[in-house]
Amino acid sequence: MLKLVNVNTFYGNIHALHDINLEIRQGEIVTLIGANGAGKSTTLMSICGGTPPRSGEIYFEGKPIHSMRANEIVRLGISQVPEGRLIFPQLTVMENLDLGAFLRNDKEGIRRDLDYVFDLFPILAERQKQYGGTLSGGEQQMLAISRALMSKPRLLLLDEPSLGLAPIIIQQIFDIIKKVNEAGTTVFLVEQNANQALKIAHRGYVMETGRITMEDSAETLLSNDEVKKAYLGL
């Protein structure tokens, strides 16, 4: 579904990603784990057009997207939940969700997807007239995920969804990610919480200083001694 081939991304003269090769198959949850600053978020930004690669190629369902603009990539069926959530704090929950569906004009489909996200996160239905900035951190994360789902993506990119959340909320968020995947959405999950991410993923990649250093099934990575020591605190 998604394939990165020898992707190199720079910030000015800083070489952030080095010859990244990875692929995501339809229906999977694939996770990219690594320390803070390893290049995980840059990988997502390279995919969604925020920081296009300087060299290499990115294909979505066989179509090259590495030279496309971000809005064009969203139209193809890729949506990102950014690190830090980045909801619109001065807009209501409902207005944030409306913006998620901005590129759509299928009113019936939008209504169905609104019911879908309210079913996933009932608290948002209760607070749809509340300003986004008044929600708790966990509720803002729920809103960020729901806003992305309102674009009806076939591939959902999630950047550190557990960041800054209480353990009970983290578990709820990961349960929802699994449920979204089971409903048919392919997921690419970037996470520092390697233990939780690998528990719900099918496959995983490990990134260090802008390079992919390991890839395997999630189950195998969970039992790998190097991964345990570096990322699982074991």
Backbone torsions as a table, in degrees:
resi	resn	phi	psi	omega
1	MET	NA	-46.9	177.5
2	LEU	-128.2	136.5	-180.0
3	LYS	-141.4	127.4	173.9
4	LEU	-106.9	129.7	-177.0
5	VAL	-124.1	110.7	175.8
6	ASN	49.3	48.6	-176.8
7	VAL	-80.6	127.2	174.9
8	ASN	-122.5	122.8	-178.9
9	THR	-123.5	139.7	-177.0
10	PHE	-124.5	150.5	163.5
11	TYR	-112.8	99.5	-172.9
12	GLY	64.0	-119.7	178.1
13	ASN	-95.1	0.8	-178.9
14	ILE	-86.3	120.6	-178.5
15	HIS	-85.5	101.3	-171.2
16	ALA	-88.1	-40.5	178.8
17	LEU	-120.0	133.4	-175.2
18	HIS	-116.2	104.9	172.7
19	ASP	47.8	56.1	-178.0
20	ILE	-78.1	126.3	174.2
21	ASN	-124.6	120.0	174.5
22	LEU	-156.1	160.6	177.8
23	GLU	-143.6	151.9	179.0
24	ILE	-128.4	126.0	179.7
25	ARG	-94.1	152.3	-178.6
26	GLN	-57.8	133.6	176.6
27	GLY	91.3	-5.8	-177.6
28	GLU	-87.3	159.8	155.7
29	ILE	-108.2	117.5	176.2
30	VAL	-114.6	132.9	180.0
31	THR	-113.9	145.4	173.9
32	LEU	-115.9	113.3	-177.8
33	ILE	-111.6	158.9	-179.9
34	GLY	164.4	167.9	-178.8
35	ALA	-70.1	165.7	175.0
36	ASN	-59.5	131.5	179.5
37	GLY	86.6	6.1	-177.6
38	ALA	-74.5	-20.2	-178.8
39	GLY	114.6	10.0	-177.0
40	LYS	-64.1	-49.6	-179.4
41	SER	-65.7	-35.6	177.5
42	THR	-62.0	-35.6	177.3
43	THR	-60.6	-45.6	178.5
44	LEU	-64.7	-41.5	179.9
45	MET	-65.3	-31.5	176.4
46	SER	-68.5	-37.6	179.8
47	ILE	-68.0	-45.2	-171.3
48	CYS	-90.1	3.0	174.2
49	GLY	92.0	2.4	179.4
50	GLY	-71.9	-39.2	176.3
51	THR	-134.1	84.9	-174.0
52	PRO	-61.8	146.2	178.0
53	PRO	-66.6	148.7	177.0
54	ARG	-79.5	-30.2	175.0
55	SER	-149.6	164.7	-176.1
56	GLY	96.9	177.6	-174.0
57	GLU	-135.0	146.8	175.8
58	ILE	-128.9	128.2	-178.2
59	TYR	-121.3	134.8	173.4
60	PHE	-119.2	116.2	-176.2
61	GLU	51.5	41.3	177.0
62	GLY	83.6	-5.6	-177.1
63	LYS	-99.5	128.7	178.0
64	PRO	-67.7	128.3	-178.4
65	ILE	-121.7	0.3	-173.1
66	HIS	-67.3	-15.6	177.7
67	SER	-109.8	7.6	-177.4
68	MET	-88.5	155.8	176.2
69	ARG	-78.6	158.4	-174.5
70	ALA	-58.0	-43.5	-178.1
71	ASN	-65.6	-31.6	177.6
72	GLU	-69.2	-36.1	179.4
73	ILE	-68.0	-39.3	176.3
74	VAL	-61.2	-41.7	179.9
75	ARG	-60.7	-30.2	179.8
76	LEU	-72.4	-22.7	177.7
77	GLY	121.8	24.1	176.1
78	ILE	-115.9	130.6	178.2
79	SER	-134.5	143.3	-177.0
80	GLN	-116.8	138.6	167.8
81	VAL	-101.5	106.7	-170.8
82	PRO	-75.0	158.9	173.6
83	GLU	-60.8	138.0	-178.9
84	GLY	82.1	2.9	172.8
85	ARG	75.5	-53.3	176.7
86	LEU	52.5	41.4	170.5
87	ILE	-72.0	169.5	178.6
88	PHE	-92.1	103.3	-169.9
89	PRO	-67.1	-26.9	-177.5
90	GLN	-93.6	6.3	173.8
91	LEU	-108.8	155.0	179.1
92	THR	-72.5	167.7	174.5
93	VAL	-54.6	-46.6	-178.2
94	MET	-63.5	-40.2	179.6
95	GLU	-67.4	-36.9	174.7
96	ASN	-61.3	-43.6	-179.6
97	LEU	-67.0	-38.0	177.0
98	ASP	-59.8	-39.5	179.7
99	LEU	-66.9	-31.0	176.0
100	GLY	-61.7	-30.4	-179.2
101	ALA	-97.7	16.5	-171.6
102	PHE	-56.4	-37.5	-176.2
103	LEU	-84.9	0.7	-177.9
104	ARG	-100.7	153.7	174.7
105	ASN	-133.7	12.0	177.4
106	ASP	-89.5	90.6	-171.2
107	LYS	-59.4	-40.3	179.6
108	GLU	-65.0	-42.6	178.7
109	GLY	-63.8	-39.3	178.2
110	ILE	-63.3	-41.5	178.8
111	ARG	-63.8	-40.6	178.2
112	ARG	-64.0	-41.9	-178.7
113	ASP	-70.9	-30.5	175.1
114	LEU	-65.4	-43.1	175.6
115	ASP	-61.4	-38.2	-179.3
116	TYR	-62.5	-47.3	-178.0
117	VAL	-71.8	-31.7	175.6
118	PHE	-69.6	-29.2	174.9
119	ASP	-71.4	-38.6	177.0
120	LEU	-66.6	-42.5	-175.1
121	PHE	-128.9	79.9	-177.1
122	PRO	-56.9	-29.0	-179.4
123	ILE	-61.0	-30.8	179.4
124	LEU	-70.1	-34.0	176.1
125	ALA	-63.8	-38.4	179.3
126	GLU	-68.5	-29.3	-171.9
127	ARG	-113.9	25.2	-173.4
128	GLN	-64.6	-20.9	178.1
129	LYS	-96.7	0.5	-178.3
130	GLN	-84.7	145.6	178.0
131	TYR	-69.4	139.5	-176.7
132	GLY	-56.8	-35.8	-177.6
133	GLY	-69.4	-13.3	-180.0
134	THR	-94.4	-2.9	178.8
135	LEU	-77.8	157.3	173.2
136	SER	-70.4	169.3	179.7
137	GLY	-59.4	-42.7	179.0
138	GLY	-64.7	-41.0	178.8
139	GLU	-67.4	-35.7	176.2
140	GLN	-65.3	-36.2	176.8
141	GLN	-66.3	-40.5	176.0
142	MET	-60.3	-40.8	179.5
143	LEU	-67.0	-40.7	179.9
144	ALA	-63.1	-42.2	177.9
145	ILE	-65.4	-43.9	-179.3
146	SER	-64.3	-41.1	178.2
147	ARG	-58.9	-42.7	178.7
148	ALA	-65.1	-39.4	-180.0
149	LEU	-66.9	-25.4	-179.7
150	MET	-69.0	-13.7	174.4
151	SER	-84.7	-0.9	-179.8
152	LYS	57.5	57.1	-177.6
153	PRO	-75.6	149.7	168.5
154	ARG	-90.2	-24.7	175.7
155	LEU	-126.6	121.3	-179.9
156	LEU	-106.6	123.5	177.2
157	LEU	-100.2	124.5	-178.0
158	LEU	-119.2	122.2	-177.5
159	ASP	-109.1	105.8	176.9
160	GLU	51.2	56.8	-178.2
161	PRO	-65.5	-18.9	-178.5
162	SER	-90.9	-3.7	-172.1
163	LEU	-58.9	122.4	174.1
164	GLY	75.6	13.2	-176.8
165	LEU	-104.7	154.1	176.5
166	ALA	-68.6	150.0	-177.1
167	PRO	-52.8	-40.0	-178.5
168	ILE	-66.9	-34.7	177.7
169	ILE	-73.0	-38.1	178.0
170	ILE	-57.9	-45.5	179.6
171	GLN	-61.4	-40.5	179.4
172	GLN	-63.5	-43.4	-179.7
173	ILE	-62.5	-44.7	-179.6
174	PHE	-67.3	-34.4	175.3
175	ASP	-62.7	-39.8	179.5
176	ILE	-68.5	-40.2	178.1
177	ILE	-58.2	-43.2	178.6
178	LYS	-63.7	-40.7	-179.9
179	LYS	-65.9	-41.0	177.5
180	VAL	-61.1	-42.3	178.2
181	ASN	-64.3	-43.2	-179.3
182	GLU	-65.2	-23.8	177.4
183	ALA	-81.6	-3.8	173.1
184	GLY	120.1	-0.9	-179.5
185	THR	-94.0	126.5	175.6
186	THR	-74.5	142.1	-173.0
187	VAL	-127.9	132.0	169.8
188	PHE	-114.9	111.7	-170.4
189	LEU	-110.2	118.2	174.6
190	VAL	-99.5	126.1	-172.9
191	GLU	-151.3	141.0	166.1
192	GLN	-85.0	-24.5	178.2
193	ASN	-79.2	77.7	-171.9
194	ALA	-62.5	-37.8	-177.5
195	ASN	-60.5	-51.9	179.9
196	GLN	-64.5	-42.4	-176.9
197	ALA	-63.8	-45.3	-178.6
198	LEU	-69.1	-26.6	179.7
199	LYS	-68.3	-28.5	-179.7
200	ILE	-103.7	-10.7	-175.4
201	ALA	-84.8	158.0	171.5
202	HIS	-87.1	-42.8	179.9
203	ARG	-137.5	163.5	179.9
204	GLY	-146.3	155.4	173.4
205	TYR	-123.3	144.9	175.2
206	VAL	-110.8	130.5	-178.8
207	MET	-117.6	134.9	174.6
208	GLU	-135.3	127.7	178.3
209	THR	42.5	50.6	173.6
210	GLY	77.5	12.3	-179.4
211	ARG	-129.2	143.3	171.6
212	ILE	-78.3	119.9	-177.4
213	THR	-107.3	-13.6	-177.4
214	MET	-160.0	145.3	172.2
215	GLU	-149.2	142.8	-179.0
216	ASP	-174.6	-178.2	172.5
217	SER	-64.4	152.5	-179.5
218	ALA	-61.1	-39.0	-179.3
219	GLU	-61.5	-42.1	179.9
220	THR	-67.9	-41.4	179.3
221	LEU	-64.2	-36.8	178.7
222	LEU	-61.4	-30.4	-177.9
223	SER	-99.0	1.2	180.0
224	ASN	-74.7	130.0	-175.6
225	ASP	-62.6	-38.4	179.6
226	GLU	-65.6	-42.6	179.1
227	VAL	-65.9	-43.1	178.2
228	LYS	-56.4	-46.9	-176.2
229	LYS	-68.8	-43.9	-173.2
230	ALA	-81.7	-34.5	-169.3
231	TYR	-125.5	-15.6	-176.9
232	LEU	-108.0	-3.3	178.3
233	GLY	66.2	29.6	-177.8
234	LEU	-113.1	NA	NA
